[in-house]
């Protein structure tokens, strides 16, 4: 057993080497020895043994067709079925459905979060005094008051309002929430 182990260890790499050698790419072998004599230019280009021009196809030139006179003008045929009526009805239905939508996904500004009612009311008065168009929402979950300002549909509008209110409040934070759509322009 002890003598068999070194022979096996030697045989494994030998078999792997033989397998690699068998799969290696080989250079193409020439069946005849290469001709090393110099050939003349006349014998370099072989010429056909016979004339093959008689086998080439010949096509006749196309005949000129006289242009016919323009056909008489076609009369316009009015459509028998119009799609305008169903489309207008669907647009009216969609407009009616959109009138019933009251909320959308948007943004509000959290301007106060604390436990003092007097402070939240003072901040609210200062904001509403300067910007009367802004809507305000005060929520109270014992013992915390939260003051939200505005109903903004886009983040850009909310960021502009945040820049306007920057000096009026101690805290400004943008929150994504469901906002009320204002139907009165």
WOTA-V676991 format. One record per backbone hydrogen bond with DSSP energy under -1.0 kcal/mol. CO is the residue of the C=O (numbers start at 0). NH is the residue of the N-H. If there is no record, write none. Layout:
# WOTA-V676991
((CO & NH) (CO & NH))
This chain:
# WOTA-V676991
((0 & 4) (3 & 7) (4 & 8) (5 & 9) (6 & 10) (7 & 11) (9 & 13) (10 & 14) (11 & 15) (12 & 16) (13 & 17) (14 & 18) (15 & 19) (16 & 20) (17 & 21) (18 & 22) (51 & 54) (82 & 86) (83 & 87) (84 & 88) (85 & 89) (86 & 90) (87 & 91) (88 & 92) (89 & 93) (90 & 94) (91 & 95) (92 & 96) (93 & 97) (94 & 98) (101 & 180) (103 & 178) (105 & 176) (106 & 151) (107 & 174) (108 & 148) (109 & 172) (111 & 146) (113 & 144) (115 & 119) (116 & 120) (117 & 121) (118 & 122) (119 & 123) (120 & 124) (121 & 125) (122 & 126) (123 & 127) (124 & 128) (125 & 129) (126 & 130) (130 & 133) (134 & 149) (136 & 147) (138 & 145) (140 & 143) (143 & 140) (144 & 113) (145 & 138) (146 & 110) (146 & 111) (147 & 136) (148 & 108) (151 & 106) (153 & 157) (154 & 158) (155 & 159) (156 & 160) (157 & 161) (158 & 162) (159 & 163) (160 & 164) (164 & 167) (172 & 109) (174 & 107) (176 & 105) (178 & 103))
